[in-house]
Amino acid sequence: MTISMYQAAIPVSVHALNNLIGILEKGAKYAETKKIEPSVLLNSRLYPDMFPLC
């Protein structure tokens, strides 16, 4: 039985993107409850040489 590149890649990518949607929704909800501007969270870094999310 052979497996195509589509069958190997797309379901994994869809799952990862759905997880990312959930994380971003949680971040938006957190910003709303803490009354933080969402752009502050998007531009936050854990370390100075780290790239921001956006």
C-alpha positions in Angstrom: 0.0 0.0 0.0 1.4 3.4 -1.0 0.8 6.7 0.7 0.8 10.0 -1.1 2.5 13.2 0.0 -1.0 14.7 0.4 -2.0 11.9 2.8 1.2 12.3 4.8 1.3 16.1 5.0 -2.1 17.7 4.9 -3.8 16.0 7.9 -0.8 16.9 10.1 -0.8 20.5 8.8 -4.6 20.9 9.4 -4.2 19.6 12.9 -1.3 21.9 13.6 -3.2 24.9 12.2 -6.3 24.1 14.3 -4.1 23.9 17.4 -2.6 27.3 16.5 -6.1 28.8 16.1 -6.9 27.5 19.7 -3.8 29.1 21.1 -4.4 32.4 19.4 -8.0 32.4 20.7 -6.8 31.8 24.2 -4.3 34.6 23.9 -7.0 37.0 22.7 -9.3 35.9 25.6 -6.4 36.4 28.0 -5.7 39.9 26.6 -9.4 40.8 26.9 -9.7 39.6 30.5 -6.5 41.4 31.6 -7.3 44.5 29.6 -4.1 44.2 27.6 -3.9 45.5 24.1 -3.6 42.4 21.8 -0.7 44.0 19.9 1.4 44.0 23.1 1.1 40.2 23.3 1.9 39.8 19.6 5.0 41.9 19.9 6.2 40.4 23.2 9.4 38.4 23.4 10.8 36.0 26.0 14.3 37.0 25.2 15.7 40.1 23.5 17.0 38.3 20.4 13.8 36.4 19.9 11.5 37.4 16.9 8.0 38.6 17.9 4.9 36.6 16.9 3.8 38.9 14.2 
